[in-house]
Amino acid sequence: MTLVIVDHTHEAAAVLPITEDRKVDARALPGWLGVRRDFSTWLRKLIVDYAFEEGTDYSPDLGRNTGKRGNPRKDYLLTLDTAKQIALI
């Protein structure tokens, strides 16, 4: 029996922007998945319901923090595995 491992990372990168350290911008995911809920509510619920851990599954993206009307907003980077898991939910 032969075990074949296929890495589809390059295919995901064609659809979602993936950083050099294999992270996905969490704000890109709901649009790709067709989620119509408010981003922050949607992501917070996923974090709680599936026990995603900061530092392991996601991390704050401190590079961009200005939302509508100049108000601060929280952005997150998801590990590629976490983004895949969310896509399967």
N, C-alpha and C positions, 0 to 999 in steps of 0.2 A: 504494500500500500504506500502510495506517495502522498505526502502532505504538501499542499500548495498554499503558500501565503501570498495573498494579493493585497498590495497597498494602494488604495484608491484615493490617497491624500491629494494627488495632483488633480483628480476629477472634482473633489470638493472645492479646491482652490479656484477652479474655473467659475464656481457659482458664489462661494463665500470667500471674502478676503481672509487669508490665514497669514499670521505673522511668521517671522523666521523661527521663532521658538514654539511654533505649532499651537498658537492661540487664535481664537475666533472672537471677533467683536460681537458681544452679546446683542447689541442693537440691530445687527444685520440679520440675526436668526429669525425673529418673528415675521419679518417681511418675506423671507424665503419660505417659511413654513405656512404662510397665509394666516397667521394669528392676527386678530383684529382687536385684541384687548390692549389696554394701557400697558406700556412696556414695564414700568416699575412694578405694577401690581402683578403682572404675569410672571416676571422673574422672581420676585419675592416669594410668591406662592410655590413656584418650582423648587426654590432653595429649601423652603420649609418642608414641603411634601416629600421630597426625595433626599433630604438630608445632605445636600451638597455642602462641602466645607470650603470656607475661604482659605486661600493659600494652597489648597489641594485641587479643588475642582474649578475654582474661579478666583479672580483677583480684581480689585478695583483698578480701573484704568485712569490714572491721574493725569494723563496727557491732555485730555479734553474734558472740560468741566463746565462749560457755559451752555445753558439751555435756552428756552424761549425767554424773551424779554430780559436776557442777561442773568437770569436766575441760575444758581449752580445746579448741576444735575450729576447723578452718579452714572458712570459708565463702567462696564465690566468686560474683562477678557475671560473667556471660557477655555478650558483645555479642550483639545480636539475630541478627546473621549467624552467629555461632558456634553459638548455640542452634539455629538452623535447620539448620545443617550437621550437628550431632549428631543432630537428629531424623531426618535422612535416612540416617544410617549404619545 
